[in-house]
Amino acid sequence: MNHVLLFIGNLGGGEWILIILAIILLFGGKKIPELMRGIGQGIREFNDAKKSVKDQIEDGMRTKEGDKK
């Protein structure tokens, strides 16, 4: 999977324009805001879940340290 992510860094301006044009052709201009909204909501939910797990781990560590004292 790392090799897939590596090629994204090698994209130039022309490649990005082609990708954007392909997305516009596939989804149409009216569907793109809806698509972006969905992506933003997914990222927001992921970050909320990540923060929740981090908080739970930190609370567990504080509780464990409190038990030792």
PyMOL Python script that loads the backbone (N, CA, C, O; Angstrom):
from pymol import cmd

cmd.read_pdbstr("""\
ATOM      1  N   MET A   1       0.819  -1.189   0.000  1.00  0.00           N
ATOM      2  CA  MET A   1       0.000   0.000   0.000  1.00  0.00           C
ATOM      3  C   MET A   1       0.866   1.257   0.000  1.00  0.00           C
ATOM      4  O   MET A   1       0.455   2.289  -0.529  1.00  0.00           O
ATOM      5  N   ASN A   2       2.053   1.182   0.584  1.00  0.00           N
ATOM      6  CA  ASN A   2       2.919   2.351   0.611  1.00  0.00           C
ATOM      7  C   ASN A   2       3.294   2.806  -0.783  1.00  0.00           C
ATOM      8  O   ASN A   2       3.427   4.005  -1.025  1.00  0.00           O
ATOM      9  N   HIS A   3       3.469   1.857  -1.719  1.00  0.00           N
ATOM     10  CA  HIS A   3       3.848   2.247  -3.065  1.00  0.00           C
ATOM     11  C   HIS A   3       2.738   3.033  -3.746  1.00  0.00           C
ATOM     12  O   HIS A   3       3.019   3.858  -4.615  1.00  0.00           O
ATOM     13  N   VAL A   4       1.484   2.800  -3.372  1.00  0.00           N
ATOM     14  CA  VAL A   4       0.371   3.570  -3.927  1.00  0.00           C
ATOM     15  C   VAL A   4       0.430   5.001  -3.411  1.00  0.00           C
ATOM     16  O   VAL A   4       0.188   5.941  -4.168  1.00  0.00           O
ATOM     17  N   LEU A   5       0.744   5.174  -2.153  1.00  0.00           N
ATOM     18  CA  LEU A   5       0.806   6.513  -1.574  1.00  0.00           C
ATOM     19  C   LEU A   5       2.026   7.289  -2.069  1.00  0.00           C
ATOM     20  O   LEU A   5       1.996   8.519  -2.111  1.00  0.00           O
ATOM     21  N   LEU A   6       3.083   6.596  -2.440  1.00  0.00           N
ATOM     22  CA  LEU A   6       4.285   7.275  -2.894  1.00  0.00           C
ATOM     23  C   LEU A   6       4.071   7.988  -4.223  1.00  0.00           C
ATOM     24  O   LEU A   6       4.622   9.067  -4.441  1.00  0.00           O
ATOM     25  N   PHE A   7       3.275   7.397  -5.117  1.00  0.00           N
ATOM     26  CA  PHE A   7       3.098   8.015  -6.428  1.00  0.00           C
ATOM     27  C   PHE A   7       2.276   9.299  -6.336  1.00  0.00           C
ATOM     28  O   PHE A   7       2.365  10.141  -7.229  1.00  0.00           O
ATOM     29  N   ILE A   8       1.482   9.469  -5.284  1.00  0.00           N
ATOM     30  CA  ILE A   8       0.676  10.684  -5.144  1.00  0.00           C
ATOM     31  C   ILE A   8       1.585  11.897  -4.966  1.00  0.00           C
ATOM     32  O   ILE A   8       1.252  12.981  -5.445  1.00  0.00           O
ATOM     33  N   GLY A   9       2.703  11.746  -4.301  1.00  0.00           N
ATOM     34  CA  GLY A   9       3.635  12.839  -4.106  1.00  0.00           C
ATOM     35  C   GLY A   9       4.330  13.260  -5.383  1.00  0.00           C
ATOM     36  O   GLY A   9       4.861  14.368  -5.453  1.00  0.00           O
ATOM     37  N   ASN A  10       4.341  12.405  -6.399  1.00  0.00           N
ATOM     38  CA  ASN A  10       5.026  12.703  -7.652  1.00  0.00           C
ATOM     39  C   ASN A  10       4.119  13.355  -8.687  1.00  0.00           C
ATOM     40  O   ASN A  10       4.543  13.559  -9.825  1.00  0.00           O
ATOM     41  N   LEU A  11       2.897  13.684  -8.331  1.00  0.00           N
ATOM     42  CA  LEU A  11       1.990  14.292  -9.286  1.00  0.00           C
ATOM     43  C   LEU A  11       2.295  15.775  -9.447  1.00  0.00           C
ATOM     44  O   LEU A  11       2.502  16.493  -8.469  1.00  0.00           O
ATOM     45  N   GLY A  12       2.319  16.218 -10.701  1.00  0.00           N
ATOM     46  CA  GLY A  12       2.551  17.625 -10.985  1.00  0.00           C
ATOM     47  C   GLY A  12       1.235  18.340 -11.233  1.00  0.00           C
ATOM     48  O   GLY A  12       0.164  17.763 -11.049  1.00  0.00           O
ATOM     49  N   GLY A  13       1.314  19.589 -11.647  1.00  0.00           N
ATOM     50  CA  GLY A  13       0.126  20.399 -11.883  1.00  0.00           C
ATOM     51  C   GLY A  13      -0.755  19.851 -12.993  1.00  0.00           C
ATOM     52  O   GLY A  13      -1.981  19.852 -12.878  1.00  0.00           O
ATOM     53  N   GLY A  14      -0.137  19.388 -14.058  1.00  0.00           N
ATOM     54  CA  GLY A  14      -0.907  18.837 -15.179  1.00  0.00           C
ATOM     55  C   GLY A  14      -1.690  17.597 -14.800  1.00  0.00           C
ATOM     56  O   GLY A  14      -2.830  17.418 -15.228  1.00  0.00           O
ATOM     57  N   GLU A  15      -1.081  16.747 -14.003  1.00  0.00           N
ATOM     58  CA  GLU A  15      -1.767  15.528 -13.560  1.00  0.00           C
ATOM     59  C   GLU A  15      -2.969  15.862 -12.680  1.00  0.00           C
ATOM     60  O   GLU A  15      -4.027  15.244 -12.799  1.00  0.00           O
ATOM     61  N   TRP A  16      -2.795  16.858 -11.787  1.00  0.00           N
ATOM     62  CA  TRP A  16      -3.902  17.248 -10.913  1.00  0.00           C
ATOM     63  C   TRP A  16      -5.067  17.809 -11.722  1.00  0.00           C
ATOM     64  O   TRP A  16      -6.230  17.548 -11.416  1.00  0.00           O
ATOM     65  N   ILE A  17      -4.743  18.584 -12.759  1.00  0.00           N
ATOM     66  CA  ILE A  17      -5.798  19.137 -13.608  1.00  0.00           C
ATOM     67  C   ILE A  17      -6.561  18.018 -14.310  1.00  0.00           C
ATOM     68  O   ILE A  17      -7.788  18.063 -14.400  1.00  0.00           O
ATOM     69  N   LEU A  18      -5.839  17.012 -14.807  1.00  0.00           N
ATOM     70  CA  LEU A  18      -6.501  15.872 -15.450  1.00  0.00           C
ATOM     71  C   LEU A  18      -7.387  15.106 -14.462  1.00  0.00           C
ATOM     72  O   LEU A  18      -8.490  14.687 -14.814  1.00  0.00           O
ATOM     73  N   ILE A  19      -6.915  14.928 -13.252  1.00  0.00           N
ATOM     74  CA  ILE A  19      -7.707  14.226 -12.230  1.00  0.00           C
ATOM     75  C   ILE A  19      -8.970  15.016 -11.914  1.00  0.00           C
ATOM     76  O   ILE A  19     -10.055  14.442 -11.823  1.00  0.00           O
ATOM     77  N   ILE A  20      -8.838  16.328 -11.747  1.00  0.00           N
ATOM     78  CA  ILE A  20      -9.999  17.167 -11.439  1.00  0.00           C
ATOM     79  C   ILE A  20     -10.998  17.149 -12.587  1.00  0.00           C
ATOM     80  O   ILE A  20     -12.205  17.068 -12.356  1.00  0.00           O
ATOM     81  N   LEU A  21     -10.506  17.224 -13.826  1.00  0.00           N
ATOM     82  CA  LEU A  21     -11.409  17.152 -14.983  1.00  0.00           C
ATOM     83  C   LEU A  21     -12.128  15.811 -15.052  1.00  0.00           C
ATOM     84  O   LEU A  21     -13.313  15.757 -15.382  1.00  0.00           O
ATOM     85  N   ALA A  22     -11.422  14.737 -14.746  1.00  0.00           N
ATOM     86  CA  ALA A  22     -12.049  13.412 -14.740  1.00  0.00           C
ATOM     87  C   ALA A  22     -13.140  13.334 -13.675  1.00  0.00           C
ATOM     88  O   ALA A  22     -14.201  12.758 -13.916  1.00  0.00           O
ATOM     89  N   ILE A  23     -12.890  13.903 -12.512  1.00  0.00           N
ATOM     90  CA  ILE A  23     -13.901  13.905 -11.446  1.00  0.00           C
ATOM     91  C   ILE A  23     -15.121  14.707 -11.879  1.00  0.00           C
ATOM     92  O   ILE A  23     -16.255  14.288 -11.646  1.00  0.00           O
ATOM     93  N   ILE A  24     -14.894  15.856 -12.508  1.00  0.00           N
ATOM     94  CA  ILE A  24     -16.016  16.678 -12.975  1.00  0.00           C
ATOM     95  C   ILE A  24     -16.822  15.920 -14.023  1.00  0.00           C
ATOM     96  O   ILE A  24     -18.052  15.960 -14.009  1.00  0.00           O
ATOM     97  N   LEU A  25     -16.136  15.231 -14.931  1.00  0.00           N
ATOM     98  CA  LEU A  25     -16.846  14.471 -15.956  1.00  0.00           C
ATOM     99  C   LEU A  25     -17.629  13.302 -15.364  1.00  0.00           C
ATOM    100  O   LEU A  25     -18.745  13.013 -15.796  1.00  0.00           O
ATOM    101  N   LEU A  26     -17.044  12.634 -14.381  1.00  0.00           N
ATOM    102  CA  LEU A  26     -17.709  11.467 -13.791  1.00  0.00           C
ATOM    103  C   LEU A  26     -18.896  11.849 -12.910  1.00  0.00           C
ATOM    104  O   LEU A  26     -19.950  11.218 -12.982  1.00  0.00           O
ATOM    105  N   PHE A  27     -18.731  12.863 -12.094  1.00  0.00           N
ATOM    106  CA  PHE A  27     -19.764  13.196 -11.117  1.00  0.00           C
ATOM    107  C   PHE A  27     -20.643  14.367 -11.542  1.00  0.00           C
ATOM    108  O   PHE A  27     -21.758  14.506 -11.040  1.00  0.00           O
ATOM    109  N   GLY A  28     -20.181  15.190 -12.430  1.00  0.00           N
ATOM    110  CA  GLY A  28     -20.953  16.360 -12.829  1.00  0.00           C
ATOM    111  C   GLY A  28     -20.743  17.496 -11.841  1.00  0.00           C
ATOM    112  O   GLY A  28     -20.402  17.273 -10.680  1.00  0.00           O
ATOM    113  N   GLY A  29     -20.950  18.705 -12.315  1.00  0.00           N
ATOM    114  CA  GLY A  29     -20.709  19.884 -11.488  1.00  0.00           C
ATOM    115  C   GLY A  29     -21.640  20.002 -10.304  1.00  0.00           C
ATOM    116  O   GLY A  29     -21.261  20.562  -9.276  1.00  0.00           O
ATOM    117  N   LYS A  30     -22.860  19.484 -10.425  1.00  0.00           N
ATOM    118  CA  LYS A  30     -23.827  19.623  -9.333  1.00  0.00           C
ATOM    119  C   LYS A  30     -23.593  18.629  -8.205  1.00  0.00           C
ATOM    120  O   LYS A  30     -23.995  18.884  -7.070  1.00  0.00           O
ATOM    121  N   LYS A  31     -22.956  17.508  -8.494  1.00  0.00           N
ATOM    122  CA  LYS A  31     -22.733  16.482  -7.470  1.00  0.00           C
ATOM    123  C   LYS A  31     -21.454  16.699  -6.670  1.00  0.00           C
ATOM    124  O   LYS A  31     -21.297  16.124  -5.594  1.00  0.00           O
ATOM    125  N   ILE A  32     -20.546  17.512  -7.175  1.00  0.00           N
ATOM    126  CA  ILE A  32     -19.258  17.689  -6.510  1.00  0.00           C
ATOM    127  C   ILE A  32     -19.396  18.315  -5.118  1.00  0.00           C
ATOM    128  O   ILE A  32     -18.743  17.832  -4.193  1.00  0.00           O
ATOM    129  N   PRO A  33     -20.210  19.366  -4.913  1.00  0.00           N
ATOM    130  CA  PRO A  33     -20.349  19.888  -3.542  1.00  0.00           C
ATOM    131  C   PRO A  33     -20.892  18.834  -2.567  1.00  0.00           C
ATOM    132  O   PRO A  33     -20.469  18.767  -1.413  1.00  0.00           O
ATOM    133  N   GLU A  34     -21.822  18.024  -3.043  1.00  0.00           N
ATOM    134  CA  GLU A  34     -22.365  16.952  -2.200  1.00  0.00           C
ATOM    135  C   GLU A  34     -21.284  15.922  -1.876  1.00  0.00           C
ATOM    136  O   GLU A  34     -21.198  15.441  -0.746  1.00  0.00           O
ATOM    137  N   LEU A  35     -20.469  15.590  -2.859  1.00  0.00           N
ATOM    138  CA  LEU A  35     -19.368  14.655  -2.654  1.00  0.00           C
ATOM    139  C   LEU A  35     -18.362  15.215  -1.648  1.00  0.00           C
ATOM    140  O   LEU A  35     -17.923  14.499  -0.748  1.00  0.00           O
ATOM    141  N   MET A  36     -18.000  16.475  -1.795  1.00  0.00           N
ATOM    142  CA  MET A  36     -17.045  17.105  -0.880  1.00  0.00           C
ATOM    143  C   MET A  36     -17.617  17.201   0.535  1.00  0.00           C
ATOM    144  O   MET A  36     -16.893  17.015   1.513  1.00  0.00           O
ATOM    145  N   ARG A  37     -18.905  17.490   0.642  1.00  0.00           N
ATOM    146  CA  ARG A  37     -19.568  17.554   1.951  1.00  0.00           C
ATOM    147  C   ARG A  37     -19.483  16.192   2.646  1.00  0.00           C
ATOM    148  O   ARG A  37     -19.207  16.112   3.843  1.00  0.00           O
ATOM    149  N   GLY A  38     -19.724  15.132   1.884  1.00  0.00           N
ATOM    150  CA  GLY A  38     -19.641  13.786   2.440  1.00  0.00           C
ATOM    151  C   GLY A  38     -18.232  13.440   2.883  1.00  0.00           C
ATOM    152  O   GLY A  38     -18.036  12.830   3.934  1.00  0.00           O
ATOM    153  N   ILE A  39     -17.250  13.831   2.080  1.00  0.00           N
ATOM    154  CA  ILE A  39     -15.853  13.582   2.453  1.00  0.00           C
ATOM    155  C   ILE A  39     -15.497  14.358   3.720  1.00  0.00           C
ATOM    156  O   ILE A  39     -14.839  13.822   4.612  1.00  0.00           O
ATOM    157  N   GLY A  40     -15.927  15.608   3.800  1.00  0.00           N
ATOM    158  CA  GLY A  40     -15.656  16.422   4.991  1.00  0.00           C
ATOM    159  C   GLY A  40     -16.298  15.840   6.237  1.00  0.00           C
ATOM    160  O   GLY A  40     -15.694  15.830   7.309  1.00  0.00           O
ATOM    161  N   GLN A  41     -17.523  15.356   6.091  1.00  0.00           N
ATOM    162  CA  GLN A  41     -18.216  14.747   7.231  1.00  0.00           C
ATOM    163  C   GLN A  41     -17.503  13.473   7.667  1.00  0.00           C
ATOM    164  O   GLN A  41     -17.383  13.209   8.863  1.00  0.00           O
ATOM    165  N   GLY A  42     -17.030  12.684   6.711  1.00  0.00           N
ATOM    166  CA  GLY A  42     -16.292  11.466   7.051  1.00  0.00           C
ATOM    167  C   GLY A  42     -15.002  11.779   7.789  1.00  0.00           C
ATOM    168  O   GLY A  42     -14.663  11.103   8.760  1.00  0.00           O
ATOM    169  N   ILE A  43     -14.281  12.795   7.340  1.00  0.00           N
ATOM    170  CA  ILE A  43     -13.034  13.190   7.993  1.00  0.00           C
ATOM    171  C   ILE A  43     -13.321  13.699   9.400  1.00  0.00           C
ATOM    172  O   ILE A  43     -12.584  13.392  10.336  1.00  0.00           O
ATOM    173  N   ARG A  44     -14.396  14.480   9.552  1.00  0.00           N
ATOM    174  CA  ARG A  44     -14.775  15.004  10.865  1.00  0.00           C
ATOM    175  C   ARG A  44     -15.119  13.856  11.824  1.00  0.00           C
ATOM    176  O   ARG A  44     -14.694  13.871  12.979  1.00  0.00           O
ATOM    177  N   GLU A  45     -15.881  12.870  11.356  1.00  0.00           N
ATOM    178  CA  GLU A  45     -16.239  11.735  12.204  1.00  0.00           C
ATOM    179  C   GLU A  45     -15.002  10.925  12.588  1.00  0.00           C
ATOM    180  O   GLU A  45     -14.888  10.452  13.719  1.00  0.00           O
ATOM    181  N   PHE A  46     -14.072  10.768  11.635  1.00  0.00           N
ATOM    182  CA  PHE A  46     -12.837  10.046  11.922  1.00  0.00           C
ATOM    183  C   PHE A  46     -12.030  10.766  12.998  1.00  0.00           C
ATOM    184  O   PHE A  46     -11.536  10.134  13.932  1.00  0.00           O
ATOM    185  N   ASN A  47     -11.895  12.084  12.873  1.00  0.00           N
ATOM    186  CA  ASN A  47     -11.141  12.852  13.865  1.00  0.00           C
ATOM    187  C   ASN A  47     -11.810  12.814  15.236  1.00  0.00           C
ATOM    188  O   ASN A  47     -11.122  12.753  16.255  1.00  0.00           O
ATOM    189  N   ASP A  48     -13.146  12.850  15.274  1.00  0.00           N
ATOM    190  CA  ASP A  48     -13.863  12.749  16.548  1.00  0.00           C
ATOM    191  C   ASP A  48     -13.609  11.397  17.202  1.00  0.00           C
ATOM    192  O   ASP A  48     -13.384  11.318  18.410  1.00  0.00           O
ATOM    193  N   ALA A  49     -13.644  10.331  16.402  1.00  0.00           N
ATOM    194  CA  ALA A  49     -13.397   8.993  16.941  1.00  0.00           C
ATOM    195  C   ALA A  49     -11.957   8.870  17.429  1.00  0.00           C
ATOM    196  O   ALA A  49     -11.698   8.261  18.467  1.00  0.00           O
ATOM    197  N   LYS A  50     -11.026   9.449  16.681  1.00  0.00           N
ATOM    198  CA  LYS A  50      -9.614   9.409  17.069  1.00  0.00           C
ATOM    199  C   LYS A  50      -9.409  10.134  18.396  1.00  0.00           C
ATOM    200  O   LYS A  50      -8.676   9.657  19.263  1.00  0.00           O
ATOM    201  N   LYS A  51     -10.059  11.290  18.553  1.00  0.00           N
ATOM    202  CA  LYS A  51      -9.943  12.057  19.795  1.00  0.00           C
ATOM    203  C   LYS A  51     -10.562  11.295  20.963  1.00  0.00           C
ATOM    204  O   LYS A  51     -10.032  11.309  22.073  1.00  0.00           O
ATOM    205  N   SER A  52     -11.674  10.637  20.708  1.00  0.00           N
ATOM    206  CA  SER A  52     -12.341   9.869  21.754  1.00  0.00           C
ATOM    207  C   SER A  52     -11.451   8.723  22.241  1.00  0.00           C
ATOM    208  O   SER A  52     -11.336   8.495  23.445  1.00  0.00           O
ATOM    209  N   VAL A  53     -10.832   8.013  21.319  1.00  0.00           N
ATOM    210  CA  VAL A  53      -9.941   6.913  21.704  1.00  0.00           C
ATOM    211  C   VAL A  53      -8.744   7.445  22.474  1.00  0.00           C
ATOM    212  O   VAL A  53      -8.335   6.848  23.470  1.00  0.00           O
ATOM    213  N   LYS A  54      -8.180   8.557  22.029  1.00  0.00           N
ATOM    214  CA  LYS A  54      -7.034   9.158  22.712  1.00  0.00           C
ATOM    215  C   LYS A  54      -7.410   9.563  24.136  1.00  0.00           C
ATOM    216  O   LYS A  54      -6.651   9.324  25.075  1.00  0.00           O
ATOM    217  N   ASP A  55      -8.592  10.180  24.292  1.00  0.00           N
ATOM    218  CA  ASP A  55      -9.052  10.585  25.626  1.00  0.00           C
ATOM    219  C   ASP A  55      -9.255   9.380  26.535  1.00  0.00           C
ATOM    220  O   ASP A  55      -8.912   9.432  27.716  1.00  0.00           O
ATOM    221  N   GLN A  56      -9.806   8.302  26.000  1.00  0.00           N
ATOM    222  CA  GLN A  56     -10.020   7.094  26.797  1.00  0.00           C
ATOM    223  C   GLN A  56      -8.703   6.496  27.252  1.00  0.00           C
ATOM    224  O   GLN A  56      -8.578   6.052  28.393  1.00  0.00           O
ATOM    225  N   ILE A  57      -7.717   6.481  26.361  1.00  0.00           N
ATOM    226  CA  ILE A  57      -6.402   5.947  26.722  1.00  0.00           C
ATOM    227  C   ILE A  57      -5.755   6.803  27.802  1.00  0.00           C
ATOM    228  O   ILE A  57      -5.196   6.277  28.765  1.00  0.00           O
ATOM    229  N   GLU A  58      -5.830   8.136  27.642  1.00  0.00           N
ATOM    230  CA  GLU A  58      -5.240   9.024  28.643  1.00  0.00           C
ATOM    231  C   GLU A  58      -5.948   8.884  29.981  1.00  0.00           C
ATOM    232  O   GLU A  58      -5.291   8.907  31.022  1.00  0.00           O
ATOM    233  N   ASP A  59      -7.281   8.739  29.984  1.00  0.00           N
ATOM    234  CA  ASP A  59      -8.017   8.537  31.234  1.00  0.00           C
ATOM    235  C   ASP A  59      -7.609   7.230  31.894  1.00  0.00           C
ATOM    236  O   ASP A  59      -7.463   7.164  33.114  1.00  0.00           O
ATOM    237  N   GLY A  60      -7.427   6.196  31.092  1.00  0.00           N
ATOM    238  CA  GLY A  60      -6.991   4.908  31.626  1.00  0.00           C
ATOM    239  C   GLY A  60      -5.608   4.992  32.233  1.00  0.00           C
ATOM    240  O   GLY A  60      -5.339   4.376  33.264  1.00  0.00           O
ATOM    241  N   MET A  61      -4.727   5.752  31.599  1.00  0.00           N
ATOM    242  CA  MET A  61      -3.376   5.902  32.131  1.00  0.00           C
ATOM    243  C   MET A  61      -3.401   6.677  33.441  1.00  0.00           C
ATOM    244  O   MET A  61      -2.673   6.341  34.376  1.00  0.00           O
ATOM    245  N   ARG A  62      -4.247   7.728  33.517  1.00  0.00           N
ATOM    246  CA  ARG A  62      -4.352   8.495  34.767  1.00  0.00           C
ATOM    247  C   ARG A  62      -4.921   7.622  35.882  1.00  0.00           C
ATOM    248  O   ARG A  62      -4.465   7.689  37.024  1.00  0.00           O
ATOM    249  N   THR A  63      -5.908   6.812  35.551  1.00  0.00           N
ATOM    250  CA  THR A  63      -6.499   5.932  36.556  1.00  0.00           C
ATOM    251  C   THR A  63      -5.490   4.906  37.037  1.00  0.00           C
ATOM    252  O   THR A  63      -5.434   4.601  38.229  1.00  0.00           O
ATOM    253  N   LYS A  64      -4.704   4.378  36.136  1.00  0.00           N
ATOM    254  CA  LYS A  64      -3.692   3.393  36.497  1.00  0.00           C
ATOM    255  C   LYS A  64      -2.632   4.028  37.394  1.00  0.00           C
ATOM    256  O   LYS A  64      -2.184   3.403  38.355  1.00  0.00           O
ATOM    257  N   GLU A  65      -2.226   5.268  37.089  1.00  0.00           N
ATOM    258  CA  GLU A  65      -1.238   5.953  37.927  1.00  0.00           C
ATOM    259  C   GLU A  65      -1.818   6.262  39.295  1.00  0.00           C
ATOM    260  O   GLU A  65      -1.100   6.205  40.293  1.00  0.00           O
ATOM    261  N   GLY A  66      -3.092   6.586  39.362  1.00  0.00           N
ATOM    262  CA  GLY A  66      -3.739   6.864  40.639  1.00  0.00           C
ATOM    263  C   GLY A  66      -3.842   5.632  41.507  1.00  0.00           C
ATOM    264  O   GLY A  66      -3.806   5.741  42.732  1.00  0.00           O
ATOM    265  N   ASP A  67      -3.969   4.456  40.905  1.00  0.00           N
ATOM    266  CA  ASP A  67      -4.048   3.212  41.671  1.00  0.00           C
ATOM    267  C   ASP A  67      -2.716   2.856  42.297  1.00  0.00           C
ATOM    268  O   ASP A  67      -2.680   2.233  43.358  1.00  0.00           O
ATOM    269  N   LYS A  68      -1.617   3.241  41.657  1.00  0.00           N
ATOM    270  CA  LYS A  68      -0.282   2.899  42.161  1.00  0.00           C
ATOM    271  C   LYS A  68       0.085   3.706  43.390  1.00  0.00           C
ATOM    272  O   LYS A  68       0.858   3.238  44.226  1.00  0.00           O
ATOM    273  N   LYS A  69      -0.454   4.909  43.516  1.00  0.00           N
ATOM    274  CA  LYS A  69      -0.069   5.806  44.620  1.00  0.00           C
ATOM    275  C   LYS A  69      -0.722   5.422  45.890  1.00  0.00           C
ATOM    276  O   LYS A  69      -0.508   6.071  46.914  1.00  0.00           O
TER     277      LYS A  69
END
""", "prot")
cmd.dss("prot")
cmd.show_as("cartoon", "prot")
cmd.util.cbc("prot")
cmd.orient("prot")
